[in-house]
Amino acid sequence: MEDEDESDHGNERSAAASPTFPTISDVHRALHPLQATADRVGNQVERFAENLDRLSIKNQQKAKKGCRHVLPLISAYQKIASDTVRHLETMHAPERRKELSKTTRRRIRSSSGRSIPRPAHGEHSRDQDVMTTVEDLKRWEEEERTWDLLSLMLQVHFPVPQSEKSKAGAGLVRPSKTSRVHRYSSEKDVWDSFLASDDEAWERNTVVQWLQSCADGSGQDIEQVVEELESGADRGSGLWAHSWLFTKEAIKGQKRLRSWPKALEPNDPGLDASLLNSEKTKALVTQLDPDAITRQKRVLEKQDHYFERAMWLACWEMVRRGKDWDYVREWCQERVEGWRATAMRGDPRTILYNTSSATSWQSRALWRQTCALAATEGGIDEYENAVYGVLSGYLPSVLKVSRCWDDYLFAQYNSDLLHSFDIYVKSNFSDRVPTALMNKQGPFNFSAFGGQNMQSGKDIVEKMKHFEATKEEARDAFKMLQGSLIGKSFADFLFTHGVRLAQTANAKGKSKIIPLMNVNISEGYVTAPISMDDHDFLRMITHIIFIFQDLGFDFGKEPCIQAMENIIVAYVDYLSKAGKQQLLPLYASRLSRARSWSCLGRQLPIIQEHGERETLMQLMKQYDINVYGVLSTQMQMIIRDAVPKKDASIRYTKLRILEDNRVDAMGLRPIKADFIGKLMADDQQDLVHGFEWYLLLDGHWEETMTAGVAVYKFLVRSHGLAAARMLSQTVTFSDISLAKTNSILGRPLDLSKSKDTGDDEAESGRTTRNTRSHLSSSQRRRRSSSARRVRSERELLLDDGDTFRAFENLFAALSALEEWKGVADEGQKYLEKRQDIRPWKDALQNAYNKVEATMEPLLQDWLQKPKTDADAEEFKEIRVACLPEVVLAYNTVLDFSSRYLSRNLLLKSMDMASLITTENSELAACFVAADRMPELVDSFACLSKSIIQAEDRGAKGGKSKKKRNGETLDLWTVRAPSSQA
């Protein structure tokens, strides 16, 4: 990757030219379809969260203490999956049985050993108005198996200490090393000793048993397999006892024709021409013993061949599913095929009763090698060879019938396990092993692995991603996860899939949720396709991560941690979109500190209901999440993500309040209608909603003011006037002071009120003069000291909030100007319709009063209290960008209002002109810096003209209205010379 690292530990920069961000609008659009999913899985999601909450990260256990404390959690998760499977089975069981039936028939008929294509998706069923398919059932079955595998692997790698096993309850029980094995011990005892002494063997035995359990639980029931076989072999129920029925009838027919008193032999005269199969293409066997086919090199009738193949397939299913020998023997005896059970009795994992230990032990070792020899030389069918391969550990014959990932892994692990056991027996009990087996003499001189070497679990799992028969399934997300647990590569799995998740999240533009990582996955490394939409899989991996966290698992360092946390963050994002906001702090608390802040910071602007916000604030505190850290990070991210202006060299461009190419009758530029408007960009809304959270934050006065100023500056810079007005009205300085002064000063105060009022309240302590007269001198001193302290702290708070109030005043004035413009434009309608304009004039007076009140703070030292030199420079830029346009707009207001309300309003322009011409006037400096002094001069000239015209109208009326302090417009009255009077 050529993009720079975009983790939360560094600067985030997009490699995309035109980034597209998921916004609040996107969230609302996506909420409806996600809600359907949330309704279906909501119960499961909440059950997972409830169980997780019981396992607090504060009680994290060390690996050396074992996994006892996490096993109940895994069991609970497995039960959730199991319950879901049972529920889906009620709807999709017929479809599933139909698929399994097709698979069984194919396997009976197939002789190529090639992989069978996956069945097409089944029909849909409606589950509480949500469509589910048989594929949903399969996925939940895989999840159930994965939880089972996780429990087993943890018990292998993080075993429960012997002293705590009684507390752990039922679980995986490893044979004890204390059991003494002697020369007369049964082979099962030797097997247990082998597992007790060899950690790798114990691990592989556990995996083999898990694979057998999976096959038994997911495959077609054995009895259903039998039903399929009965129909395929052209014989009804109960006719299995007749074995090779059609071949037997052909042999009997030949014996009747020949009147032959004894068994037929292949070399009997004319038999090759008369004893043929129904197609007349091949010679049939002459006898019915199990070895007749291979011994005579002859065939069975087609139906019997199918029967033989089906029988061996059933036997394969039994050994593949780990059925014990008693089950196999009973099944075979019911079908008068007891010899098959006898051939399958060489597994050391099976307990045999009523046999001599020493004889059984030695004969079973020899029998396994004989089975391996039978598997190498081939029988009537590949499934026969596979059965002998499973019993002996001969790998190639088992691989030939392996059709899926589980089968291939079973073949490898089973072979490795039995081979290791044979080595163990030879090393520790050589006197019980025949010489021919010890030296691999004669026919026993062959490799159980078919020329391959023993491989590690990780290598086996990786190679299956490239085998033609398994590569598609091996790249399935669940198989990749299971393979990582078996191959002890879970950390690698998290890293590669966390990186891949970041890539897919940023494929169509920069993602706000998961930043693109500046790392490469090793060439040739295969990952499952994973995206932000894989909600169930993300849920499962997330909770497995938490379990490993509580075991003290080492996930590595950066960027491994970032990749791993990508998965958790993706799941948190799903929870948020699905309306599970109350779960967010629980999951975010499992992230690193900075990532938890950024994760929650992305989600908070979406939450706008006051009650939900209060709940989340409490939950964040409960899970020891720094609330201020979350809010501060949120602000930084939103501002950082905002699309920059085209001219980045100019931070603040001038406000645009006035019409560009229009002037009124007096030559003044009119104010634009709706120059603030209502349109807000999504990032601007996010900032406002994000800052609203600060009202719920205890204390942090200075930080709150700083954040508010940062929001205002961003909105001014980006011309987000609508959003800034919204902020000035929804999170006012008054609201903030009332919310925070209680924790700072001991009682709520509205700091926006006059200082005199506040000081009086602080000094009096809300007591009456009569009450104070009864206080002792010490009490009065304490009261006086308290009042001084409150006054001092109050002044400090006001100083910290001065800049915030300045911005609030600016947008109060802008809002008043826009409102005035709307009212002024309404006057034209009254005049056109010749209506009584008094109601309109009243409205105009109210609108003007608001303008006058809000303009006053802007004309006196506005934004003049910087704390640093950098602030001073930036504040100057803001004043230059804002004040000239606002003052010119105010002049327009004065001119228009004076015509309908009072001509003495024009005196305000005289005051303003005087203020600007004062020495060292900051307003004048702003006009000069903005190169707009000519506009100001023209504006005052227009107002002067209005004053003259107004006085002229007043002179004709014979009156001169006085203003405050005796001021009138007489100064501007133009009188004719006395000679012309």
N, C-alpha and C positions, 0 to 999 in steps of 0.2 A: 504494500500500500504506500502511495506517495503522499497521502493526506497526513497532516500533522496530528499528533495525539490530541484527542478531544475528551479526555477523561475530566472528571470534576476536580482533578488535582492541578490542572493546567488550563491554558487558554483554549477555548473551544472555537475552532474555525472550520468553516464548511469548505469542502472541496467542490461542492456544486456551485455552478454559476448563478443559478436562480433557485435559492432554497425555498422549499414549501413547508410551512409549519402546520402541524395539527393545532387547531384553535378551538376556542369555546364553541364556535358554531359547528365545527367538525364533531365535537363531542356530542352536542345535542342531536346532530344528524345521525350519528352512529349509535345513539342510545337506544333507539327503538329496536333494531335487530339484535343488539346485544342484550336487551332486556329479556327477549325471548329465551336466549341461552341462559341468562342469569336465573330466570324463573325455573328452568329445568334443572340446573345444577346448583341453584342457590342453597338448597339444603345440604348438599355435599360440601360446598365451599365453606359454609358456616360450621359444619361439623369438623372439618379439617382445622379451622381456626380455633374452635373451642378446645380441641385436643392439644393444639400447639400451645395455647395459652397456659396450659397446665405444666408445660415444660419450660420453665423460665430460664432464660439464658444466664441469669445470675447464679443458678445452681448447676452451672456447667461442670461436668465430671471429666476427670482425666482418663485417658485411654487405658491406663494400667488398672483402673477400677472396673473395667469391663463395660458391657453394654446393657446391663440389667435394667438401668433406669430408663432406657429408650425403648425397650421391647414392648411395654404396654402401649406406647404411642404408635409404634409400627403395627401392632395388632389392631388398634382402633382404626387406623387408616385402611388396613386390609379388610376390615369388616365393612367399612363404608363402600369399598369397591365390590366386595362380595354381595352386599345388599343390592347394589345397583345392577350387578350381573343377574341376580335372581329376578329382579324386577323386569329387566329387559328380556329375560328368557320367556317370561309369560307372553310376550308379544312376538318374539322372533324365533322361538324354538322350532316351529315347523320349517321355517326357511333354513335354519342351521342344520337340521337333520337332513334336509334335502341336499344341501351342499356336501355334507360329510358322506352321504350315500353315493353321490357321484364320484367323490374322491376315492372311496373304497373300490368301486367298480373299475375305475381307471387303473388303480394299482394292481388289481387282479389281472387285468388284461394286458397291462404294459410289461414289456420285457426288456426295454431299452435302458431303463435306469435313469432316463432323463427327468428333469424337474417337471412337475405338473403346473400349468398356469393357474393363477389364482382365480377363483370363481368371480363372476361379475357381481356387482352390488345387488343385494336383495331388495325386495319390495319394502316400501316405507310403511311405518306404523305411526299412528298419532298418539303421542304421549303428552297429555295435558295441553293439547293444541300446539305441541312442538313435534316436528317430524323427526323420527328416529329410524335407523336402518339396522340391518344385521351387522353392518360395519361398526356401529356404536357398541353393540354387544361384544364384538371381537376386541375392540380397544379396551373396554372395561375388563374383559377377561385377562388381557395382557397386563393391565395395571394390577389386578389382583395377584397374578403370578409374580410380578416384579416386587411387590411388597413382601411376598413370601421369600423370594430370593434375597432381598435386602436383609431380612431378619436372620436368615441362615448364614449369610456371609459375615454379618457383624458378629454372630456367635462364634464363627470360626476365627476371625481376625481380632476381635475384642472379647475373648472368652470371659465368662463370669468366673471370678475366683472361686475356688473350692469352698471357701468359708461362706460364700453368699449364695451358693446354688440352691440351698433350701428356701431362700427368699425369692429366688427367681421363678420358682414354680416350674411347670412343664416347659420344655424347650428342647433344643438340640443337646443330646447327651453323648459325649465322647467316651469311648471305652477307657477305663482307668489303667494307668501304667502300673498300678500296684498288683494287678492280677498276675499270678505266677503261671507261666506256660512250661509244660514239661513234655517229654517225648510221647506221652500217652494222651495229651490233650487233643480234643477234636480240632478239625481244621477250622471250624467257626471260632474257636478260642484263639487259634493262631491268627486268624483274620482280625479279630479284635485287638490282639497284641500289635499287629501290624499297623492298624489305624491309630492306636494309642502312641506309638513311637515315631510315626512319620507324619509331620505336619502337612506336607504337600498331599500325601495320600488321603489324609482326613478331609482336606479341602476338596479334593477331586471326588471323593466318595459322596460328599455332601451335594456337590453339583450334580452328580449322576442321579442321586435320589430325587433331587428337585426336578430334573429333566424327566424322570420316570413319572413323577407325580403330575407334571404338566401334561404329559402324553395321556395319562389316564383320565385327567379331568377335561381335556379339550377334545380328545378324539371320540369317534363313534363308539358307543357301548359295544362290548364284545358280543353280546347277544344280538344286537342289531347287525353286527358284521356277519354273524352266522346266518341271519335271515337273508342277507344279500347273497351269501354263498349258496344257500339252498336253491334260490331262484336261478342263479347263474350256472349251477351244475346240473340243471334239468332233473332235480329230484325234490320231492316235497318234504315237508317237515317230518322228522323221524326216520328218514332213510339214510342218515349219515352212517349208521352202523354197517351198511352194506359196502362201504369203502369204494373200491374200483368196480362199480356196479356194471357198467357197460363192457368193460374189458373182460370181466368175469363171465358174462353171458357169451361173449365171443369164444372164449377158451372152452367153456362147457359145450358149445355147439360143435367145435372141432373134435372134442373128445367123444361126443355122441356119434359123429359121422365116422370116426375111426374105430369106435368101440375100444377106446384106449383105456386100459385098466390102471395106468399109473400117470404120474405127472408128465406133461409134455416137455420136451427138450428142444432148444433152438435148432439142433442139428437133425431132428427127426425128418424123415424123407417127405418132401413136398410141403413142409410146413411154411417155408418162406413164401410160397405162392398162394397158400390158402388162408393162413392166419394173418390177415391184413386189417388195417383200420378201415373205417367206413368209407374213406376217400380212395381206398385201394392204392395208397402211395407209400406206406411204410408198414413194416412188420410189427405186430403186437408182441408184447411180452408173453411168455408161455406159462409163467408162474406168478403168484400174487404176493410174494414176500417183499418187504420194503426195499431190498437191494436189487430187485430184478431188473429195474430200468437201467441202472448203471452197470450191473454185472453183464447183462445180455446185450446192452447197446440197442435196445428196442424201445418202442413207445407204447403209450396208453391211448385208448380211445379219446377223442377230443373232449368229451364231457368229463371223463375221469382225469384227464390232464388238468382241466380247469379245477376239478375237485382237489387234486393234489396241490396245485398251486394255491388254492384258497386255504387249504389246511395249513400250509406252511406260512401263509400270510397271517392267519389267525395266531399261529405259534409266535411269529415275529411280533405281533401286536402284544402278546402276553409278556414276552421277555423285554420288549421295549418299554412296557408300562411298569415293569418291576413286579409282576405278579409272582407270589411265592410258589414254590414247587408243589405244595399241596393243592393250590388252585389249578395249576397246570395239569397235575395228575388227574384230578377229578374231571376236569374238562375233557381230557383225552379219553379217559375210561368210559365216560358217557357215550362216546362215539366209537368205542372198541378200537381205539388207536393208542393203547397204553404204551406201545413201544416208543412213540414219540416222546412221551413224558420221561421215559427212561433215558433217552438220548439227551435230555435237557437237564440232567441232574448234576452237572459238573461245576456248578457255580459255588465258590467258597462262601458266598454270602448267605447260602441257604442252609438251614439246620436240617440234618437228616437224622431220623430216629431209628432205633433198633438196628444200628450198624456198628461194627467194630471201629473204634476211633482210628486206630493205626491203619487198618486196612482201608477204611473210607478215605483217610487222608491221602495215602499214597495212590490209591486207585483214582481218586478224583484229580490229582495232579496229572496223572497219565491220561486220564480221560479228556481233560481240557486240551492237552496237546493232540490227542486223536481228533477231537472236534476241529482244532485248527487245521489239521491235515485234511479233513473232510471239506472244510471251507475252501482250502486252496485248490483241491482237485476238482471241485465242482460236483453238485448234486443235480437233481432233476430240475431245480428251480433256484433262482437267485435268492429267494426268501429262505429257502432251506440253508443255503450257504451263509446267509446273514444271521440266522439263528445260531448256527455253530460258531460264527464269528463273534457274536455277543458273549457266548459262553466261554470261549477260549481267549478272547481279546485280539483275534485276528482282524486287523483294521480294514484291509481292502474289500473284503466281502460285505462288511457292514456299510461302507461308503457307497457301494453300488446301489443299495436300496434306500439310501438316505434321500429324502425329498424336500427337506426344509432345514432351516438354521438349527433348530433343536436337534434334529436327527444327526447332523454332521458333528455338532458339539458332543452329543452323546457318544457317537462312535469313537471320537478322539479320546475323550476322557475315560470311557470304559476300557479302551485298549491300554491306555497308559496305566490305569489303575491295576488291571490284572497283570500286566507285564511287571510292574513294580512289586506286586505281591509274589510273583514267581521268583524274582531276584531275592526278595526277603527270605522266602522259604529256603532257597538254595544256600543262602549265606548263614542262616541260623539253624536249619534243620536238614543238613545235607544228607544225613543217613536215611531220611524218609523219602528221598527223591531218587527215582530210578537212574541208573548210570547213563542210559541213553538220553535222558532229558538233561542231565548235568553237563554232558559234553556235546549236546546237539548232534548226536550221531545218526547216520542213516536218514530215514525219511523225515526226521525231526529237525534237520539242518535247514531252517528257513527263518525269516524275520517275521515277527508278529505284526510289524508295521509296514510290511510290503516294501522294504527298502528305505522307508522314511526314518527320521530320527525323532525322538521324543521332543515335544515342543512345549514352551510355556503357554499358559492360558492366554496371555496377551497376544502372542504370536498366532495362536489358533484363531482367535477372534478376528484379528486383522486379516488373515488369509481368507477367511470366509467372505470378506467384502469383495474379493476378487474372483472367487470360484463362480463359474458360470451358473451352477445350480442354486447358489445361495446369495449371490451378490445383490440382487434386488431386495430380498428380505433383510439381508445383513445391514442395509442402509436405512432400514426402517428405524424410526426414533426409539421405539421401545427396545428393539434388539440392540441398538447401539448402547442404550443405557444398561441393559442387562449384561452386555459384553464388557462394559467398563467395570461393573461390579465383580464379574467373574475374573476378568483379567487384571484386576487391581489397578485400573487406570482411570478412576473416577475423576481425579483432578485434571487429567488430560482431556477427558470428555467435557468437563465444564469449561475449560479454557477454549477449546476449539468451537464448541457450540455457542459459547458466549460471544466469541468473535464473529461467528457466522450470523448470530442474531443481530448484532450491531450492523453488519453489512446489509442484511435484508431490511432492517428498519430504516436504513438510510438510502435504500436503492432508488427511491423516487424523489429524493430531496432530503435535506438535513432534518433529522429527527430531533425534536426537543426532549424526548423521553430517554433515548439511548444514544449517546454520542458515538460517532464512528471512531474505531480504534486504529491507531497507526501501527498495526502489527500484521504479520503475515502468518498464515497457517502453512505448515510444512507442505511442500509440493508432494502430491500423491496421497495426502491424508484425506480420508473420506469422512464427511460429516452427514448427518441426517438433515433433510430440509426442515428448517425451523424458522418460525416467524412469530410476530406479535399476536397472530390469530390462533396459535396452538394453545388455547387456554388450559385444557385439561393436562396436556403434557407439561406446560410451564408450572402448573400447580403441583404436579407430582415431583418434578425436579426441585422446585423451591423447598418443599417439605423434606426431601431427602437431604438437601444441603443443610437445613437446620439440624437434622439428626446428626449429621457428621460434625457440625459445629459443636454440638453438645458432647461429642466424643473427643474433642480436642484435635480433630483432624487437621493436618497441615495442607492448606489449599495452595501454598506457594506465596510468592510475592507479586508485586505489580509486574506486568499487567494481568497476571492470573486472577488476582482479587477483583479487578475491574470487570473482567470477562464473566467471572462467576456471579458478580452482583448484577450484571446485565439481566440475567435470568430472573432474579428476584424483582428487580425494578419493572420488568415487563409484566410480571404477574400482578404487582401492585397497581400498575396502570389498568390492567383488566378489571381488578376489583373496583377501582374508582369508576370506570365507565359502566360497570354493571350495578352501580348504586350501593356498593358495600363500603362506603367511606369510613365507617366506624372500625373497620378492620385494618385500615391503612397504617396507623401508628404501630400496631402489633408487628406487622411484617417489616416496616421500615426500621424498627428498633434492632433488627438482626443485621442491618447493613453497617458498614463503617460510618464514622461520624459524619464526614463531609457528604458521603453518598446518601445517607438518610436525610440530610437537610435538603439536598437537591431533589431527591425523590419526592418528598412531601411538598417541597416548594412548587413543583410542577403541578401538583394536584389541588392545592389550596384555592387558587382563584376560581375553580369550578364550583366550589362549595360556597353558596351565597346565603343560605338560610341561617339566621342568627343562632337558633338552637343547635343546629348541627355544628356550627363553628365552636360554640362553647363546649360541646361534648368532645370534639376533637382536641381542643386545647387541654382539657382535663386528661384525655388519654395520652397525649404526648408527654405531659408531666408524669403520668403514671408509669410510662415506659422509659423514663429518664432521657427524653429527647429534648435538647435545648431549643425551646420554642423561638427564642430570639434568633438563634442560628438559622432556623428554618425560614423565618420571615425575611431575614436579611439576605439569605442566599436566593430566596425567591425574587426579591427585587433586583438583585444583581443579574440574575439569569434573564429576566424579562427585558431589562434594558440592554443587555449584551446581545440578545437575540434579535432586537429590533433591526429592521432593514435600514441601513444608513442612508442619509441624504446623498444626492448626486454630488454636490459640492461639499465634501467633507472638511474643506479648509475653513469654511465659515460655520461656526457653531450655531449662531443665532441670526436668523434673517428677520427682517422687519415684519411686524404684524400687518395684516391687510384688512383694515376695517372700512376704509373709504373707497368709493368708486374710483376707478383708475382714469376713465376718460369722460367724466361727466361733471358738470358744475351746476349749481342751482342759480336762481335769478340774481343772487348777490355775488356769484362767483366762487362760492364755497363748494368743496366736493362733498356730496351727500354720503351718509353712512350706508354701507351695503345692508340689504335686508338679509336676516338670518346669517350674518357673517360667522357666527359660531356654529350654528346648525346642530344636528343631532347625530351625524355620522361619526362613528368611533371605530378605529381599527381594533382588531382583536387583542393585540399586545397592549394597546392603551387601556382597554377594558380590564385586561388582566392586572395591570398595574394598580388601577383604582381598587378593584376587588381585593387585590393582594394587600394593599395598604389598609383596607378596612379591618384586617385582622389585628392591626396594632392597637385598636381600641380595646381588645380583649387581653392584651399583654400587660401584666402587672409591672408598674414602674417603667424603667427604660425610657425616661422622658427625653433625654438628649438624643438617644438613638432613634426614637420615634420622630422627633423633629427633623433629624438628619435624613431619615428615610423619606419623610414627606417632601422635604425640599428637593431631594433627588428625583422624586416622581414629578414634581412640578417642573423642574428644569428639563426633564426629558420631554414632557408634554409641550412645553414652550418651544423647545428645539425642534420637535417634530410637528409643530403646529396642530397639536391635538387639543384644540380649544374646547371641543365638546366634552372630552374626557376630563380636562382640567376643571371645567365648570362643574361637572358632576362631582369631582373630588371636593371642590370648595363647598359644595352643598351637603354632601353625605358624610364627610369626615372633617368637620369644622374644628378650628382651634378651641372653640368653646366645648365641643363634645369631648375632645381629647383631654382638656384640663379637668373637666368634671369626672372623667373616667379614671384619671391617674393621680390626681392630687390627694385623694384619700389615702393611698399607700405611701405618698411622699410627705404630705403635710399633716396627715392624721385626720383630715376631713376634706370632703369634696369642695372645691372652689372653682368658680368660673373665672379664669384668668383673663378672659376677653373683656371683662368689665373694667371700669376705671380703677386706677390704683388707689385713689382716695377712698372709694367705697370698700375696697378690699382691705386696705390698711386699717380702716376704722373697725371693720369686722374682726380683723386679727387682734387689734389692740383691745377691743372691748370684750372679746370672747363671748359675744352675744349676751352680755350681762348688762343690767341696768345700772345707772349711777347709784341708786339707793343700795343695790346689792354690793357694789364695790366699797361703799362707805362702811360696811360692816366687816370687811376683810382686814386681817391683821397686816402689819407692815411687811412681814416676811411673805405673806400670801400675795400681797400686791407686787412685791419685787419679783416673785416667781411668775406672776401673770405678765408683768412688764417684760421680763426676760423672754418668756414664751412668745409674746407678741413681736418682739424685735427679731427673734429667730424666724418666725413665720414670714415677717416682712422681708427679711434677708433672703430666705429661700424662695419666696415669691418673686422677688426681683431677679434672682438667678434663672428661675424657670422662664420668666418673661424674656430675658435676654436670649436664652437658648431658642425660644420660639419666635423671635423677632422676624427672622427671614421667612419662616413658614407663614406667619401672619401677613407679611408683605405680599407673598404670592396669592394668598387667599384674598387679600384686598384687590389685587389686580383683576382677578377673575370675577370678583363681585362687581367691579366697575364695568368690565366688558359685558357681563350678563345684563347689567342695568342699561348699558348703551344699546344692546340688541333689543331689549324689551321696549326701550323708548322709541327705537326706530319702528318697531311693529305698531305701536300706538300712533305714532306720527303719520304713518302711511294710511291708517284708518280714517284720518281726517278728510282725505280726498273723497272717500265714499260718502261721508256726511254732506260735503259740499255739493257733490254731483246730484245727490238725491234731495237737496234742499231741506235736509232734516235739521232739527234742533241740535246744535253742536255743543250744548252745555255738558251732556254726559261725556262726550269725547274730550272736552277741555278738562273735565275733572280727572279723567283717566290720564291725560297728558300731564297734568299737574303732579299726579302721583308718580308717574314714570320719571318726570324731571327731578322730583325730590330724591328719588333713589339714585339718580345719576349724580346729583350734587353731593349727596352724603357719601357715596362710594368714591368720588373723585378726590375728595379732600385728602385722604391718606397718601394718594399718589403724588400730590403736588408738594409734599413736605418731607424731604429726606427719605424718599422711598428706596428701599433696598440699599441702605447706606451703612450697614453694620457687618462688614466682613470679618471673619476670624483669622484669615490668612491672606497673604499677598495674592495667592491664586484665586481665592474667593473674590478679592477686590477687583481683579482683572475680569473675572467672569461676570460679576454683578454689573460692571460697567457695560459689557457687551449686551447684557439683557436690558439694561435701562435704555441704551441706544436703540435697541430693536423695538422696544415697546412704547416708551413714553412719548416720542414725537407723534406717533399715529394716534395715541389716546388723546393727547392734548388737542390735536387738530380736530378730532372727532367731537371733543367737548365744545370746541368753538362752534361747530355746526349745530350742536344741540342748543347752545345759548342763542344763536341767531334765530333759529326756527321757533324756539319756545317763546322768545321775546315778542314775537308777532301775535301770539294767541293768548299768552298768559300775562306777561307784564314786560314793558319795554325796559324797566329797571334791571331785568336780568342781564342786560348788556353790561351792567357795572361789573359783573363777574369777569368779563373779558379784560376790563381795566385793571382789576386786581391781578389777573394772571399776567398781563403785560408787565405790570410793575414787578411781579415776582421774578419774571424771567430776566428783566433788565437789571436786577440786583447784582451787585458785584459778586463774582465767584458763584453765580447761579448754576446749580447743577443741571437745571432744565435747559438753560441756554447751551451748556456744554454738550448735552445730549443731541440737541438739534445741529450743533456744529459738527460733532463727530459723525452724525448720520448724513451730513451734507444736505440738510433739509431746512436750514435757516431761511432761504428765500420763500419756501412754502409758508413758514410761520409768518413772515412779514406780510405776504399776500393775504393770509388769513386774517391778520389783525387789520389790514387795510379794508377788507370787506366788512369787518365788524365796525370799523370806524364809519364807513358809509352807512351801515344800518343804524348806527347811533345818530348820525346826522338826520337821516330820514325819520327816525323815531321822534327826535326833538322837534323836527319840522311839523310832524303830525300833532305833537303836544302843544306847540306854539299856536297852531290854528285852533286848537281846542281851548286855548287861553289858560291852561293850567301847566304847572311844572311840578310833577310828582317828586316828593323827596324820598330819599333812601336813608339808610342808617347813617348816623353821625352827620346828618344834614347834607349828605352827598346828593347831587342831582346831575342831570345830563346837560345843565346850562353851559358847562365848559365847552361842549361840542356844538352849541347853538350857533348857527350862521345868521348874522343880522346884516341887514342892508345898511349902507352908509347913511348918516343923518341927513345929508343933502338930498338923498333920494326918498327920505322917509315921508 
